Amino acid sequence: MLNSAQKRHLKALAHARKPYIIVGGNGLTPPVLNEIDAAVSHHELIKVRVCAENREQRAELITFICKTLDTELIQRIGHIAILFRRNLETPRLQLP
């Protein structure tokens, strides 16, 4: 579990990044979920664009991704979610 200072640091790091994965009209298919898992395992901090029809569907998809892949939601603004999961073998980001 991250504290508020760590989340603030991760938000600042993610600000300049582009969305790495886009969940499109076909929804959250197993290959897309596998790609998100691989990306967050490698980069630790990624942005995901979730293109769902309404706010509730976006929230459900983001919650499902976080629970399924054991990631932490750092921030969600509109269609963009910032996800973080620490890579214990080779950490890439230093947290305060």
N, C-alpha and C positions, 0 to 999 in steps of 0.2 A: 504494500500500500504506500502510495506516495504522499508526501506532505505538500502543503500549499506552495512552499518555496520551490520544491522540485517541479511541481506542475507549472509554475510560472516560468521556470527556466526552460522546460520542454516546449511550452507555447512559444517562447522567444526563438528557440531553435527551429521550430516548425514553420514559423511565419514566412520565411523566404522560400520554402519548399513548394513544389507543385504537387497536385494529387497524383499519387503513384498508381492507384487502381481506381477504375471507374466501374461502379455497379450500374449497369444500364437497364434497358427495357426487358431483358430476359430474367432479371432478378438475380438473386444470389445462388448461382449454380455451383455444384461441387468444384469445377475447375477454377472458378473465380475465388471461391473460399480457399482453395489450395494455393492460389497465387498470392492472396492476402497473407496467408500463413507464412509462405516462403519469404515474402517481402519484409514482414515484421520480424521474422527470425534473423534476417540478414542485416537490416537497417536499424532495427529497434524502434524507430520513430517514423511513422508514415502518415500521409494524408490519404483519405479515401473519399471519393465523391460518390454519393448515393443518390441516384436519380429515381426517386419514387414519386408517386402521384401526390401524396399529401404528407403532412408533418408526422402523423401517427405511424404511417408505413415506414418512413425514414427512421423514426425512433425505434421501431420494432426490429428493423434490419440491423441497425447499429448495435442494439442490445444483444441480438442473436450472435453477431460477429464477435463481440466482446466475450460473451459466455462460452461460445464454442471454441474460440482460439486462445482463451485465457489472456486476453489483452486488457489494458486499462484505457478507458476513454479519458483523454486529457481535455479535449474541448470539442464542442460541436457548434458550428455556425452554419445555419442554412443546410445546404447539401453536403458540406464538408465536415468530416470527422477526423480528428487527430488521435491516432492509436499508438500505444507504447507497450512494449513487452521487453523486459531485460533479457539479453542473451547471456546466460551464465557462463558459457564456455569462453566466448570472446566478446566481452562488453565493448561497445563502440562509443558510447556516450558517457561522460562523467556527470554525475548528479551532485548538486551542492549538499 
